[in-house]
Amino acid sequence: MFFDGFTLTTMEVPAGRLRLRHGGAGPPLLLLHGNPQTHAIWHRVAPALARRFTVICPDLRGYGGSFKPPASPDHAAYAKTEMARDMVALMEQFGHQRFAIGSHDRGARVAHRLAIDFPERVERLAVLDIVPTIEHFERTDMRFALGYYHWFWFAQPHPFPEVLINAAPDAWFASHTTRESQRPGIFAPDALADYLAAARTPEMVTGMCEDYRAAATIDLEHDRASRAAGRRVQCPLLALWGAKGKIGGWYDALAIWRAYCDAEVTGGAVGSGHYIPEETPEEVLDWFERFFG
């Protein structure tokens, strides 16, 4: 069943309303999704984790059923500092001042920022299929520009990328996700329906693009300031990446993350492409249960 035992609801945080699912009992575990998806990416791992943890799976601002600030010249509404603040406020609504985080793709960038800005909140942090945003941009070469072309396309001024995506959202979604996973058909019907419903929403497409515009502008300013001040992740960090994806072949991911962390960094490759929680849920559960447990 799809998120068996979980409750689908919405909750208010100071900036707006978030859609989420929650379930289980035990220590709190926040799960953050990537692009172009919703919290539904966790449907193959969340029920098993809920046997040991209180699992909370929200849609990030701009995505899925959560609130979607409009485009702005400074992209400040989509700064990862603000997206992280949403998550702190959400966990407070559940009574959790301190919690663990599992995160994928864009959600992992939010989680990284949360661990820097709110170190007292995060007990343990797992990041899936990323290295820090600033490392991607500062290491940019032809390979990265072509392999991550969408970073530069989505970051073009509003509304250029939105117009093109909104003209054929289903075709865009299928093309983008097949490229990232290297194989079609990885999404369960319920999850795919949720992703497509979001992709067909122009406000979500704008939110997604603003997320990437922020990454290329205001987020870099924040990341450089944090690095200059020596602000690093203070909690243990688990880094996983898809063996069929780009991270493991292009970067020494563990070495990079160790440069951004004061605590222990562990991790490795799993047998997937980019969409790790849906392609290899058993491996994710094995890593998560050992790391968070």
C-alpha positions, 0 to 999 in steps of 0.5 A, spaced: 500 500 500 502 507 498 504 510 505 501 504 509 499 507 516 501 514 514 496 520 515 496 525 509 495 532 512 497 540 511 500 544 517 501 551 517 508 554 518 510 562 519 511 562 511 505 558 509 502 551 508 505 545 507 503 538 505 506 532 508 505 525 511 507 522 517 506 516 521 510 511 526 513 512 533 519 513 536 525 518 535 523 523 530 526 523 522 524 528 517 525 526 510 526 531 504 525 530 497 528 532 491 526 535 484 521 534 480 518 530 485 514 530 492 514 527 499 512 521 495 519 519 493 519 516 500 513 511 499 518 505 499 522 506 505 517 510 510 513 505 512 519 500 514 522 506 518 516 508 521 516 501 525 522 505 529 521 512 528 516 518 527 517 519 520 515 526 517 515 527 510 513 534 507 513 537 500 518 543 500 515 550 499 514 550 491 513 543 490 507 538 490 501 541 495 505 546 499 505 553 498 509 556 492 511 563 493 511 567 486 518 569 482 522 575 485 528 578 482 532 576 488 529 569 489 530 570 496 523 566 498 527 560 495 533 561 499 535 554 502 536 558 509 528 560 508 526 553 506 530 550 512 526 555 516 520 551 514 522 545 516 524 547 523 518 550 524 514 544 522 518 539 526 516 544 532 509 543 530 510 536 532 514 538 538 520 536 536 526 540 537 531 536 535 531 530 530 534 526 524 534 528 517 534 523 511 534 527 504 535 527 497 537 531 491 534 538 492 531 536 499 539 534 501 541 541 499 535 544 504 538 539 509 545 541 508 543 548 510 539 547 516 544 543 519 549 549 518 544 554 520 540 550 526 546 545 528 542 544 535 536 541 531 540 536 527 542 529 530 544 526 524 544 527 517 543 523 511 544 526 504 543 522 497 546 523 491 549 530 492 555 534 494 554 541 496 552 546 491 558 550 492 562 545 490 558 543 483 558 550 481 566 552 483 568 545 479 564 547 473 567 544 467 564 542 460 562 535 463 558 538 469 555 543 464 552 538 459 550 533 465 547 538 469 544 542 464 538 543 467 541 547 473 543 552 468 536 552 464 532 552 470 536 558 472 534 562 466 530 569 468 523 568 469 519 566 465 523 563 459 524 556 462 517 556 465 514 557 458 517 551 455 516 546 461 508 548 461 507 547 454 508 540 455 509 538 462 508 530 461 513 530 456 518 534 460 517 530 466 518 523 462 524 526 458 528 529 465 526 523 469 528 517 464 535 521 463 536 521 470 534 514 472 537 511 465 531 507 465 523 508 465 518 505 469 521 506 476 515 510 479 510 507 482 503 509 479 501 513 485 507 516 486 507 518 478 500 521 479 503 525 484 509 528 481 505 529 474 499 533 478 505 537 481 508 538 474 502 540 471 501 546 475 504 552 473 506 555 480 510 549 481 514 549 475 515 557 477 517 554 484 522 549 481 525 554 477 526 559 483 529 554 487 534 553 482 535 560 481 536 561 488 541 556 488 545 560 483 545 566 486 543 567 493 545 560 496 552 561 493 552 568 497 550 564 503 555 558 502 561 562 501 559 566 507 558 560 511 565 557 508 569 563 510 566 563 517 568 556 518 561 554 519 561 546 518 556 541 519 556 539 526 553 532 526 554 525 523 553 525 516 551 519 511 552 520 504 550 515 499 550 516 491 547 512 485 553 507 482 549 508 475 549 516 476 554 522 476 556 523 483 560 517 484 564 517 477 565 525 477 567 526 485 570 523 491 564 525 495 566 522 501 572 527 501 568 533 499 563 532 505 569 531 510 571 538 508 564 541 510 563 537 516 566 536 523 563 530 525 564 523 522 562 522 515 560 515 512 557 512 506 558 509 499 554 507 493 548 504 492 546 500 485 541 505 482 541 511 478 539 518 481 532 516 484 535 512 490 529 511 495 525 509 489 530 505 485 534 501 491 529 502 497 532 495 500 539 498 500 537 505 503 533 502 509 539 498 510 544 504 510 538 508 514 537 503 519 544 502 521 546 510 521 540 512 524 539 506 529 
